[in-house]
């Protein structure tokens, strides 16, 4: 099982509480991730909200990955908010910029708040996504990266996309999938799958893994090369007070995320959503147990549970609320006292 880092870029506090730019912080974290031996860095894309200030995942990926050896992926490009010809060209340019180290995760988008302000009907996001994905598949299936497509949302006549990506026919492709039907559909079509259980218990991950394995088993090749990555918040520490503080931050993060996701609270004119408590939210004990929080020994036990389910990659989120300095400390402690012992155990077993 591989270990990657998701740069959620989540700002859970008031804007005044941050002294450095997001790009400066993430570049420092990328350099450290490369040094510590993490497999990939993943970066998101969101629009017009203080919570996640990442309006272009491909630009962000190039910024944090420039001059390093680590692979960098988008998680995820919102295909519903741009023309697929633009997406194909920008993906290829980013792959060139990163020297063939790009992974591409795509998604429909989660927050109605963004769609409303961009003038894209949220009710159309599933159809728009499917058609944009179809166009990308047609482009990459053609040896000249040429496409003709006449659909509901896009009308394209004999368009050739330049530049071409370094990785042929395209960078590795990942589908963000949150529901069982989408997970099975993506796996059956041969895509790598990424899933975000948020604060839900391991039973949700068990269902996701079973669905993924069922979907890829339907393929003629058995989906032997397909990957499943699970995103989880991570907070290793020997300090019990620090772990409790991480639980506080995870709950604040959860409140903002849920209010945006279900559109139950509109952001103020700055795009900032206040983390008011929800009617139903997990207990502190549930947050600590469901996420990869605790001592390195606790974290190692939890990590093994994902490997036992056939998860091929853990996408670790350290920046759900801690300061930049605390994120860097967590990355280093996890690499040395969780990732290294896990890899050593796997290597010895092999």
C-alpha positions as CSV (number, residue, x, y, z in Angstrom):
1,X,0.0,0.0,0.0
2,X,1.3,3.5,-0.9
3,X,1.1,6.6,1.2
4,X,0.3,9.9,-0.5
5,X,-0.5,13.4,0.9
6,X,-3.6,15.4,0.0
7,X,-3.1,19.1,0.2
8,X,-6.6,19.9,1.2
9,X,-5.6,23.6,1.5
10,X,-8.5,24.0,4.0
11,X,-8.6,27.3,5.9
12,X,-11.0,26.7,8.8
13,X,-10.2,29.9,10.7
14,X,-10.9,33.5,9.9
15,X,-8.8,34.9,7.1
16,X,-6.9,37.2,9.5
17,X,-5.5,34.2,11.3
18,X,-3.1,33.2,8.5
19,X,0.2,35.0,8.1
20,X,1.6,33.2,5.0
21,X,0.1,32.5,1.6
22,X,-1.3,29.1,0.9
23,X,1.1,28.6,-2.0
24,X,4.1,29.3,0.2
25,X,3.0,26.8,2.8
26,X,2.2,24.1,0.3
27,X,5.4,24.4,-1.5
28,X,7.3,23.9,1.7
29,X,5.2,20.9,2.5
30,X,5.7,19.5,-1.0
31,X,9.5,19.7,-0.6
32,X,9.2,17.8,2.7
33,X,6.9,15.2,1.2
34,X,9.4,14.5,-1.5
35,X,12.2,14.2,1.0
36,X,10.3,11.9,3.3
37,X,9.4,9.4,0.5
38,X,5.6,9.9,0.1
39,X,4.3,8.4,-3.2
40,X,2.3,11.4,-4.5
41,X,0.9,14.8,-3.6
42,X,-2.7,15.4,-4.5
43,X,-4.2,18.9,-4.9
44,X,-7.9,19.9,-5.1
45,X,-9.9,22.4,-7.1
46,X,-12.6,24.6,-5.6
47,X,-14.0,28.1,-6.4
48,X,-15.0,31.2,-4.6
49,X,-14.8,30.0,-1.0
50,X,-12.4,30.8,1.8
51,X,-12.5,27.2,3.0
52,X,-10.4,25.9,0.0
53,X,-8.6,28.5,-2.0
54,X,-7.5,26.4,-5.0
55,X,-9.3,27.6,-8.2
56,X,-7.0,25.7,-10.6
57,X,-5.7,22.3,-9.6
58,X,-3.4,22.0,-12.6
59,X,-1.7,25.3,-11.8
60,X,-1.4,24.3,-8.1
61,X,0.1,20.9,-9.1
62,X,2.8,22.6,-11.2
63,X,3.6,25.1,-8.5
64,X,4.1,22.5,-5.7
65,X,5.7,19.8,-7.9
66,X,8.2,21.9,-9.9
67,X,11.8,20.6,-9.7
68,X,10.9,17.7,-7.4
69,X,10.8,13.9,-8.0
70,X,7.5,13.1,-6.3
71,X,4.4,12.5,-8.5
72,X,1.7,15.1,-8.3
73,X,-2.0,14.6,-8.9
74,X,-5.2,16.6,-9.2
75,X,-8.1,15.5,-6.9
76,X,-10.0,16.6,-8.7
77,X,-10.4,18.7,-11.8
78,X,-14.0,19.8,-12.1
79,X,-14.9,18.8,-15.6
80,X,-18.2,20.5,-15.3
81,X,-16.8,24.0,-15.0
82,X,-14.7,24.2,-18.2
83,X,-14.8,23.1,-21.8
84,X,-13.2,19.6,-22.3
85,X,-10.9,20.8,-25.1
86,X,-9.4,23.3,-22.5
87,X,-9.2,20.5,-19.9
88,X,-7.4,18.2,-22.4
89,X,-4.9,20.9,-23.4
90,X,-4.2,22.1,-19.8
91,X,-3.7,18.5,-18.6
92,X,-1.2,17.9,-21.4
93,X,0.7,21.1,-20.6
94,X,0.8,20.3,-16.9
95,X,2.2,16.8,-17.7
96,X,4.9,18.4,-19.8
97,X,5.7,21.0,-17.1
98,X,6.1,18.2,-14.5
99,X,8.1,15.9,-16.8
100,X,5.5,13.2,-17.0
101,X,4.8,13.1,-13.2
102,X,1.2,14.0,-13.4
103,X,-1.8,12.0,-12.2
104,X,-5.3,13.2,-13.2
105,X,-8.2,12.9,-10.9
106,X,-11.5,14.2,-12.2
107,X,-14.9,14.9,-10.5
108,X,-18.3,16.5,-10.8
109,X,-17.9,18.9,-8.0
110,X,-19.5,18.8,-4.5
111,X,-20.7,22.2,-3.5
112,X,-23.8,23.8,-4.9
113,X,-22.5,27.2,-3.7
114,X,-19.8,27.1,-6.4
115,X,-22.1,26.0,-9.2
116,X,-24.6,28.7,-8.4
117,X,-22.1,31.5,-8.6
118,X,-20.5,30.2,-11.8
119,X,-23.9,30.0,-13.5
120,X,-23.8,26.3,-14.1
121,X,-27.0,24.5,-13.0
122,X,-26.1,22.1,-10.2
123,X,-28.8,19.7,-11.4
124,X,-26.8,19.3,-14.7
125,X,-23.5,18.4,-13.2
126,X,-23.8,14.6,-13.7
127,X,-24.8,14.9,-17.3
128,X,-22.1,17.6,-18.0
129,X,-19.5,15.5,-16.3
130,X,-20.3,12.3,-18.3
131,X,-20.2,14.2,-21.6
132,X,-17.0,16.0,-20.8
133,X,-15.4,12.7,-19.8
134,X,-16.6,11.1,-23.1
135,X,-14.9,13.9,-25.1
136,X,-11.6,13.4,-23.2
137,X,-11.7,9.6,-23.8
138,X,-12.2,10.3,-27.5
139,X,-9.3,12.7,-27.7
140,X,-6.9,10.3,-25.9
141,X,-8.1,7.3,-28.0
142,X,-7.1,9.1,-31.2
143,X,-3.4,8.9,-32.3
144,X,-3.5,12.6,-33.3
145,X,-5.4,13.7,-30.3
146,X,-8.2,14.8,-32.6
147,X,-11.9,14.8,-31.8
148,X,-15.3,15.3,-33.4
149,X,-18.2,15.3,-31.0
150,X,-21.8,16.4,-31.2
151,X,-23.6,16.2,-27.9
152,X,-26.0,18.0,-25.6
153,X,-23.5,20.4,-24.1
154,X,-20.5,20.3,-26.4
155,X,-20.4,20.6,-30.2
156,X,-16.9,19.9,-31.6
157,X,-15.9,19.5,-35.2
158,X,-12.5,18.1,-36.0
159,X,-10.5,19.8,-33.3
160,X,-6.8,18.8,-32.7
161,X,-5.5,19.3,-29.1
162,X,-2.0,20.6,-28.5
163,X,0.3,20.0,-26.8
164,X,0.3,16.2,-26.3
165,X,1.1,14.8,-22.9
166,X,4.4,13.3,-22.0
167,X,2.7,10.1,-20.7
168,X,1.0,8.2,-23.5
169,X,-1.7,8.1,-24.3
170,X,-2.4,10.2,-21.3
171,X,-1.5,10.5,-17.6
172,X,-2.9,7.9,-15.1
173,X,-6.6,8.6,-14.6
174,X,-8.5,8.6,-11.3
175,X,-12.3,8.9,-10.8
176,X,-13.6,10.5,-7.6
177,X,-16.6,8.3,-6.6
178,X,-18.6,8.7,-3.4
179,X,-21.6,6.3,-3.9
180,X,-21.6,2.6,-4.5
181,X,-23.1,2.8,-8.0
182,X,-20.5,5.3,-9.1
183,X,-17.7,3.3,-7.5
184,X,-18.7,0.1,-9.3
185,X,-19.3,1.9,-12.6
186,X,-15.9,3.5,-12.5
187,X,-14.1,0.3,-11.5
188,X,-15.9,-1.7,-14.2
189,X,-14.8,0.9,-16.8
190,X,-11.2,0.4,-15.8
191,X,-10.6,3.7,-13.8
192,X,-8.6,4.0,-10.7
193,X,-11.0,5.2,-7.9
194,X,-10.6,7.7,-5.1
195,X,-13.1,7.8,-2.3
196,X,-13.5,10.3,0.6
197,X,-15.3,8.8,3.6
198,X,-14.8,12.0,5.6
199,X,-15.5,11.1,9.3
200,X,-17.6,8.0,8.6
201,X,-16.5,4.8,10.3
202,X,-14.5,2.0,8.8
203,X,-17.7,0.1,7.9
204,X,-18.1,2.7,5.1
205,X,-14.6,2.0,3.8
206,X,-15.3,-1.7,3.9
207,X,-18.4,-1.2,1.7
208,X,-16.4,1.0,-0.7
209,X,-13.5,-1.5,-1.0
210,X,-16.0,-4.4,-1.6
211,X,-17.8,-2.4,-4.2
212,X,-14.6,-1.5,-6.0
213,X,-13.3,-5.1,-6.0
214,X,-16.7,-6.3,-7.3
215,X,-16.6,-3.7,-10.1
216,X,-13.1,-4.4,-11.4
217,X,-13.7,-8.2,-11.2
218,X,-16.2,-7.8,-14.0
219,X,-13.5,-6.8,-16.3
220,X,-11.9,-9.3,-18.7
221,X,-8.4,-8.6,-17.2
222,X,-9.8,-8.7,-13.6
223,X,-8.7,-5.1,-13.1
224,X,-5.3,-6.2,-11.8
225,X,-3.7,-2.8,-12.3
226,X,-6.5,-0.7,-11.0
227,X,-6.0,1.3,-7.8
228,X,-8.2,2.4,-4.9
229,X,-7.2,5.3,-2.8
230,X,-9.0,6.4,0.4
231,X,-8.7,9.9,1.8
232,X,-8.4,10.2,5.6
233,X,-7.5,12.9,8.1
234,X,-4.3,12.0,9.9
235,X,-2.9,13.2,13.2
236,X,-0.1,11.2,14.8
237,X,1.3,12.5,18.2
238,X,2.6,11.3,21.5
239,X,1.0,14.3,23.1
240,X,-2.6,13.6,24.2
241,X,-3.5,17.3,24.4
242,X,-2.3,17.8,20.8
243,X,-4.5,14.9,19.7
244,X,-7.5,16.4,21.4
245,X,-6.8,19.7,19.7
246,X,-6.8,17.9,16.3
247,X,-10.2,16.4,17.2
248,X,-11.5,20.0,17.8
249,X,-10.1,21.1,14.4
250,X,-11.6,18.0,12.6
251,X,-15.0,18.9,14.0
252,X,-14.7,22.5,12.8
253,X,-13.7,21.3,9.4
254,X,-16.6,18.8,9.3
255,X,-19.1,21.6,10.2
256,X,-17.9,23.9,7.4
257,X,-17.8,21.0,4.9
258,X,-21.3,19.8,5.7
259,X,-22.8,23.2,5.6
260,X,-21.3,23.9,2.1
261,X,-22.1,20.4,0.9
262,X,-25.8,20.6,1.8
263,X,-26.0,24.3,1.3
264,X,-27.5,24.9,4.8
265,X,-25.6,28.1,5.5
266,X,-24.6,30.7,2.9
267,X,-21.1,32.2,3.2
268,X,-20.7,35.8,4.1
269,X,-19.5,38.4,1.4
270,X,-15.9,37.1,1.8
271,X,-16.9,33.5,1.0
272,X,-16.3,32.5,4.6
273,X,-18.6,30.0,6.3
274,X,-18.8,30.0,10.1
275,X,-18.4,26.6,11.7
276,X,-21.6,26.5,13.7
277,X,-22.4,23.2,15.3
278,X,-24.7,20.8,13.4
279,X,-27.8,19.1,14.8
280,X,-26.2,15.7,14.4
281,X,-22.5,15.3,14.4
282,X,-20.1,12.6,15.4
283,X,-18.8,12.4,19.0
284,X,-15.2,13.3,19.9
285,X,-14.5,9.6,20.5
286,X,-15.9,8.7,17.0
287,X,-13.8,11.3,15.3
288,X,-10.6,10.0,17.0
289,X,-11.4,6.4,16.2
290,X,-12.7,6.8,12.7
291,X,-9.8,9.0,11.5
292,X,-6.1,8.1,11.7
293,X,-5.6,9.9,14.9
294,X,-3.5,8.9,18.0
295,X,-0.1,7.7,18.9
296,X,2.0,6.2,16.1
297,X,1.2,2.8,17.4
298,X,-2.6,3.5,17.1
299,X,-2.1,5.0,13.7
300,X,-0.1,1.9,12.5
301,X,-2.9,-0.4,13.7
302,X,-5.5,1.7,11.8
303,X,-3.3,1.8,8.6
304,X,-3.1,-2.0,8.6
305,X,-6.9,-2.2,8.5
306,X,-7.0,-0.4,5.2
307,X,-4.3,-2.7,3.7
308,X,-6.3,-5.7,4.8
309,X,-9.3,-4.4,2.7
310,X,-7.2,-4.2,-0.4
311,X,-6.8,-0.4,-0.4
312,X,-3.8,0.3,-2.6
313,X,-3.1,3.9,-1.4
314,X,-3.9,6.0,1.6
315,X,-4.4,9.7,0.7
316,X,-3.4,11.4,4.0
317,X,-4.8,14.8,4.9
318,X,-2.7,16.5,7.6
319,X,-4.0,20.1,6.9
320,X,-7.6,19.9,8.0
321,X,-7.0,22.7,10.5
322,X,-3.6,22.5,12.2
323,X,-1.0,25.2,11.5
324,X,1.5,24.9,8.8
325,X,4.2,24.1,11.3
326,X,2.0,21.4,12.9
327,X,1.3,19.9,9.5
328,X,5.0,19.6,8.8
329,X,5.6,17.9,12.2
330,X,2.8,15.5,11.6
331,X,4.1,14.6,8.1
332,X,7.6,13.9,9.5
333,X,6.4,11.8,12.5
334,X,4.0,9.7,10.3
335,X,6.8,9.0,7.8
336,X,9.3,7.9,10.4
337,X,7.1,6.1,12.9
338,X,4.1,4.8,10.9
339,X,5.0,4.6,7.2
340,X,8.5,3.3,7.7
341,X,7.5,0.5,10.2
342,X,4.6,-0.5,7.9
343,X,6.8,-0.7,4.8
344,X,9.4,-2.7,6.8
345,X,6.7,-5.2,7.9
346,X,5.4,-5.6,4.4
347,X,8.9,-6.0,3.0
348,X,9.7,-8.6,5.6
349,X,6.5,-10.5,4.8
350,X,7.3,-10.4,1.1
